Amino acid sequence: MRTVNGQVTEPWGNTIAKGTSGGLVTSVAEATANITANHTITIQTNVPSGAKILGCQLRVDAALAAGETWNAQYVTGATQAIVAAAAVAKNTKASTFFDVNAATDIASAEVDVTIQKNSNPGVDAFTAQGTIRAIVYYQTLATMASV
Protein backbone atom coordinates (compact mmCIF):
# COMPACT_ATOMS: atom_id res chain seq x y z
CA MET A 1 0.00 0.00 0.00
CA ARG A 2 1.04 3.57 -0.54
CA THR A 3 -0.48 6.84 0.65
CA VAL A 4 -0.88 9.88 -1.60
CA ASN A 5 -2.52 13.06 -0.25
CA GLY A 6 -4.40 11.18 2.48
CA GLN A 7 -5.59 8.41 0.15
CA VAL A 8 -4.36 4.85 0.36
CA THR A 9 -3.87 3.17 -3.02
CA GLU A 10 -4.07 -0.61 -2.97
CA PRO A 11 -1.86 -2.54 -5.39
CA TRP A 12 -4.95 -3.80 -7.29
CA GLY A 13 -6.26 -0.29 -8.00
CA ASN A 14 -8.68 0.41 -5.16
CA THR A 15 -8.46 3.87 -3.63
CA ILE A 16 -9.47 4.45 -0.01
CA ALA A 17 -10.19 7.96 1.26
CA LYS A 18 -9.81 7.62 5.02
CA GLY A 19 -11.18 9.71 7.82
CA THR A 20 -10.35 9.12 11.47
CA SER A 21 -12.22 5.84 11.07
CA GLY A 22 -13.97 4.19 8.14
CA GLY A 23 -13.50 5.38 4.61
CA LEU A 24 -14.78 5.72 1.07
CA VAL A 25 -13.45 2.95 -1.20
CA THR A 26 -13.40 3.34 -4.98
CA SER A 27 -13.08 -0.04 -6.70
CA VAL A 28 -13.16 -1.70 -10.11
CA ALA A 29 -14.84 -4.93 -11.14
CA GLU A 30 -13.44 -6.37 -14.36
CA ALA A 31 -14.59 -9.48 -16.21
CA THR A 32 -14.96 -10.92 -19.70
CA ALA A 33 -17.54 -13.10 -21.38
CA ASN A 34 -17.27 -15.21 -24.49
CA ILE A 35 -20.16 -14.73 -26.88
CA THR A 36 -22.09 -17.99 -27.15
CA ALA A 37 -25.12 -18.99 -29.24
CA ASN A 38 -27.56 -17.46 -26.72
CA HIS A 39 -29.78 -14.39 -26.74
CA THR A 40 -28.34 -12.96 -23.50
CA ILE A 41 -24.71 -13.13 -22.36
CA THR A 42 -23.87 -12.16 -18.76
CA ILE A 43 -20.55 -10.61 -17.84
CA GLN A 44 -20.09 -11.47 -14.15
CA THR A 45 -18.83 -8.15 -12.78
CA ASN A 46 -20.29 -8.97 -9.34
CA VAL A 47 -20.58 -5.38 -8.12
CA PRO A 48 -21.73 -5.79 -4.50
CA SER A 49 -25.12 -4.86 -3.13
CA GLY A 50 -25.06 -1.39 -1.55
CA ALA A 51 -22.33 -0.09 -3.88
CA LYS A 52 -22.68 3.21 -5.72
CA ILE A 53 -22.09 2.62 -9.44
CA LEU A 54 -19.99 5.29 -11.17
CA GLY A 55 -19.65 4.02 -14.72
CA CYS A 56 -18.63 1.28 -17.11
CA GLN A 57 -16.14 0.72 -19.91
CA LEU A 58 -16.60 -2.03 -22.48
CA ARG A 59 -14.25 -3.37 -25.14
CA VAL A 60 -14.53 -6.08 -27.77
CA ASP A 61 -11.44 -8.24 -27.12
CA ALA A 62 -12.19 -10.70 -29.96
CA ALA A 63 -14.45 -9.74 -32.86
CA LEU A 64 -18.08 -10.85 -32.89
CA ALA A 65 -19.71 -12.32 -36.02
CA ALA A 66 -20.22 -9.83 -38.86
CA GLY A 67 -23.41 -7.79 -38.59
CA GLU A 68 -24.19 -8.76 -34.99
CA THR A 69 -24.22 -5.35 -33.31
CA TRP A 70 -24.87 -5.51 -29.58
CA ASN A 71 -26.40 -3.70 -26.61
CA ALA A 72 -25.14 -3.70 -23.03
CA GLN A 73 -26.94 -2.93 -19.80
CA TYR A 74 -26.56 -3.21 -16.03
CA VAL A 75 -28.82 -5.89 -14.53
CA THR A 76 -30.21 -7.10 -11.22
CA GLY A 77 -29.32 -4.60 -8.44
CA ALA A 78 -29.28 -1.62 -10.82
CA THR A 79 -30.70 -1.39 -14.32
CA GLN A 80 -29.68 0.99 -17.04
CA ALA A 81 -28.53 0.87 -20.65
CA ILE A 82 -24.78 1.26 -21.16
CA VAL A 83 -24.50 1.19 -24.97
CA ALA A 84 -26.74 0.39 -27.93
CA ALA A 85 -25.87 -0.93 -31.40
CA ALA A 86 -22.14 -1.19 -30.69
CA ALA A 87 -19.89 -2.44 -33.47
CA VAL A 88 -18.54 -6.00 -33.66
CA ALA A 89 -14.90 -5.22 -34.55
CA LYS A 90 -12.03 -6.01 -32.21
CA ASN A 91 -11.14 -2.99 -30.03
CA THR A 92 -14.61 -1.43 -30.29
CA LYS A 93 -14.95 0.56 -27.05
CA ALA A 94 -17.71 2.23 -25.05
CA SER A 95 -17.29 4.34 -21.90
CA THR A 96 -20.33 5.64 -20.03
CA PHE A 97 -20.98 7.17 -16.63
CA PHE A 98 -24.03 5.88 -14.74
CA ASP A 99 -26.91 8.35 -15.22
CA VAL A 100 -28.17 8.98 -11.66
CA ASN A 101 -31.08 11.03 -13.03
CA ALA A 102 -32.45 8.02 -14.91
CA ALA A 103 -32.14 5.34 -12.22
CA THR A 104 -30.76 4.84 -8.74
CA ASP A 105 -27.00 4.32 -8.73
CA ILE A 106 -27.08 2.45 -5.41
CA ALA A 107 -27.17 -1.30 -6.06
CA SER A 108 -30.04 -3.11 -4.33
CA ALA A 109 -28.39 -6.47 -5.14
CA GLU A 110 -25.27 -7.72 -6.94
CA VAL A 111 -24.87 -6.04 -10.34
CA ASP A 112 -23.66 -7.65 -13.56
CA VAL A 113 -23.60 -6.51 -17.20
CA THR A 114 -25.59 -8.28 -19.91
CA ILE A 115 -24.97 -8.25 -23.64
CA GLN A 116 -27.79 -8.78 -26.13
CA LYS A 117 -27.95 -8.78 -29.91
CA ASN A 118 -29.20 -5.39 -31.11
CA SER A 119 -31.50 -6.78 -33.85
CA ASN A 120 -34.13 -8.12 -31.44
CA PRO A 121 -32.80 -7.82 -27.85
CA GLY A 122 -33.44 -10.82 -25.63
CA VAL A 123 -34.86 -12.88 -28.52
CA ASP A 124 -32.32 -13.21 -31.35
CA ALA A 125 -29.34 -15.42 -30.48
CA PHE A 126 -25.73 -14.54 -31.26
CA THR A 127 -23.42 -16.62 -33.41
CA ALA A 128 -20.89 -18.16 -31.02
CA GLN A 129 -17.93 -15.89 -31.72
CA GLY A 130 -16.10 -13.14 -29.86
CA THR A 131 -15.30 -11.83 -26.38
CA ILE A 132 -16.38 -8.63 -24.60
CA ARG A 133 -14.66 -7.15 -21.53
CA ALA A 134 -16.43 -4.96 -18.95
CA ILE A 135 -14.90 -2.76 -16.26
CA VAL A 136 -17.40 -1.32 -13.77
CA TYR A 137 -16.25 1.47 -11.43
CA TYR A 138 -18.03 1.74 -8.07
CA GLN A 139 -17.74 3.03 -4.50
CA THR A 140 -18.46 1.47 -1.12
CA LEU A 141 -18.12 2.68 2.46
CA ALA A 142 -15.56 0.97 4.71
CA THR A 143 -16.89 0.05 8.14
CA MET A 144 -15.94 2.47 10.88
CA ALA A 145 -13.79 1.09 13.68
CA SER A 146 -15.35 0.55 17.11
CA VAL A 147 -14.51 3.00 19.90
C-alpha positions as CSV (number, residue, x, y, z in Angstrom):
1,M,0.0,0.0,0.0
2,R,1.0,3.6,-0.5
3,T,-0.5,6.8,0.6
4,V,-0.9,9.9,-1.6
5,N,-2.5,13.1,-0.3
6,G,-4.4,11.2,2.5
7,Q,-5.6,8.4,0.1
8,V,-4.4,4.8,0.4
9,T,-3.9,3.2,-3.0
10,E,-4.1,-0.6,-3.0
11,P,-1.9,-2.5,-5.4
12,W,-4.9,-3.8,-7.3
13,G,-6.3,-0.3,-8.0
14,N,-8.7,0.4,-5.2
15,T,-8.5,3.9,-3.6
16,I,-9.5,4.4,0.0
17,A,-10.2,8.0,1.3
18,K,-9.8,7.6,5.0
19,G,-11.2,9.7,7.8
20,T,-10.4,9.1,11.5
21,S,-12.2,5.8,11.1
22,G,-14.0,4.2,8.1
23,G,-13.5,5.4,4.6
24,L,-14.8,5.7,1.1
25,V,-13.5,3.0,-1.2
26,T,-13.4,3.3,-5.0
27,S,-13.1,0.0,-6.7
28,V,-13.2,-1.7,-10.1
29,A,-14.8,-4.9,-11.1
30,E,-13.4,-6.4,-14.4
31,A,-14.6,-9.5,-16.2
32,T,-15.0,-10.9,-19.7
33,A,-17.5,-13.1,-21.4
34,N,-17.3,-15.2,-24.5
35,I,-20.2,-14.7,-26.9
36,T,-22.1,-18.0,-27.2
37,A,-25.1,-19.0,-29.2
38,N,-27.6,-17.5,-26.7
39,H,-29.8,-14.4,-26.7
40,T,-28.3,-13.0,-23.5
41,I,-24.7,-13.1,-22.4
42,T,-23.9,-12.2,-18.8
43,I,-20.5,-10.6,-17.8
44,Q,-20.1,-11.5,-14.2
45,T,-18.8,-8.2,-12.8
46,N,-20.3,-9.0,-9.3
47,V,-20.6,-5.4,-8.1
48,P,-21.7,-5.8,-4.5
49,S,-25.1,-4.9,-3.1
50,G,-25.1,-1.4,-1.5
51,A,-22.3,-0.1,-3.9
52,K,-22.7,3.2,-5.7
53,I,-22.1,2.6,-9.4
54,L,-20.0,5.3,-11.2
55,G,-19.6,4.0,-14.7
56,C,-18.6,1.3,-17.1
57,Q,-16.1,0.7,-19.9
58,L,-16.6,-2.0,-22.5
59,R,-14.2,-3.4,-25.1
60,V,-14.5,-6.1,-27.8
61,D,-11.4,-8.2,-27.1
62,A,-12.2,-10.7,-30.0
63,A,-14.4,-9.7,-32.9
64,L,-18.1,-10.8,-32.9
65,A,-19.7,-12.3,-36.0
66,A,-20.2,-9.8,-38.9
67,G,-23.4,-7.8,-38.6
68,E,-24.2,-8.8,-35.0
69,T,-24.2,-5.4,-33.3
70,W,-24.9,-5.5,-29.6
71,N,-26.4,-3.7,-26.6
72,A,-25.1,-3.7,-23.0
73,Q,-26.9,-2.9,-19.8
74,Y,-26.6,-3.2,-16.0
75,V,-28.8,-5.9,-14.5
76,T,-30.2,-7.1,-11.2
77,G,-29.3,-4.6,-8.4
78,A,-29.3,-1.6,-10.8
79,T,-30.7,-1.4,-14.3
80,Q,-29.7,1.0,-17.0
81,A,-28.5,0.9,-20.7
82,I,-24.8,1.3,-21.2
83,V,-24.5,1.2,-25.0
84,A,-26.7,0.4,-27.9
85,A,-25.9,-0.9,-31.4
86,A,-22.1,-1.2,-30.7
87,A,-19.9,-2.4,-33.5
88,V,-18.5,-6.0,-33.7
89,A,-14.9,-5.2,-34.5
90,K,-12.0,-6.0,-32.2
91,N,-11.1,-3.0,-30.0
92,T,-14.6,-1.4,-30.3
93,K,-14.9,0.6,-27.1
94,A,-17.7,2.2,-25.1
95,S,-17.3,4.3,-21.9
96,T,-20.3,5.6,-20.0
97,F,-21.0,7.2,-16.6
98,F,-24.0,5.9,-14.7
99,D,-26.9,8.3,-15.2
100,V,-28.2,9.0,-11.7
101,N,-31.1,11.0,-13.0
102,A,-32.4,8.0,-14.9
103,A,-32.1,5.3,-12.2
104,T,-30.8,4.8,-8.7
105,D,-27.0,4.3,-8.7
106,I,-27.1,2.4,-5.4
107,A,-27.2,-1.3,-6.1
108,S,-30.0,-3.1,-4.3
109,A,-28.4,-6.5,-5.1
110,E,-25.3,-7.7,-6.9
111,V,-24.9,-6.0,-10.3
112,D,-23.7,-7.6,-13.6
113,V,-23.6,-6.5,-17.2
114,T,-25.6,-8.3,-19.9
115,I,-25.0,-8.3,-23.6
116,Q,-27.8,-8.8,-26.1
117,K,-27.9,-8.8,-29.9
118,N,-29.2,-5.4,-31.1
119,S,-31.5,-6.8,-33.9
120,N,-34.1,-8.1,-31.4
121,P,-32.8,-7.8,-27.9
122,G,-33.4,-10.8,-25.6
123,V,-34.9,-12.9,-28.5
124,D,-32.3,-13.2,-31.3
125,A,-29.3,-15.4,-30.5
126,F,-25.7,-14.5,-31.3
127,T,-23.4,-16.6,-33.4
128,A,-20.9,-18.2,-31.0
129,Q,-17.9,-15.9,-31.7
130,G,-16.1,-13.1,-29.9
131,T,-15.3,-11.8,-26.4
132,I,-16.4,-8.6,-24.6
133,R,-14.7,-7.1,-21.5
134,A,-16.4,-5.0,-18.9
135,I,-14.9,-2.8,-16.3
136,V,-17.4,-1.3,-13.8
137,Y,-16.3,1.5,-11.4
138,Y,-18.0,1.7,-8.1
139,Q,-17.7,3.0,-4.5
140,T,-18.5,1.5,-1.1
141,L,-18.1,2.7,2.5
142,A,-15.6,1.0,4.7
143,T,-16.9,0.1,8.1
144,M,-15.9,2.5,10.9
145,A,-13.8,1.1,13.7
146,S,-15.3,0.6,17.1
147,V,-14.5,3.0,19.9
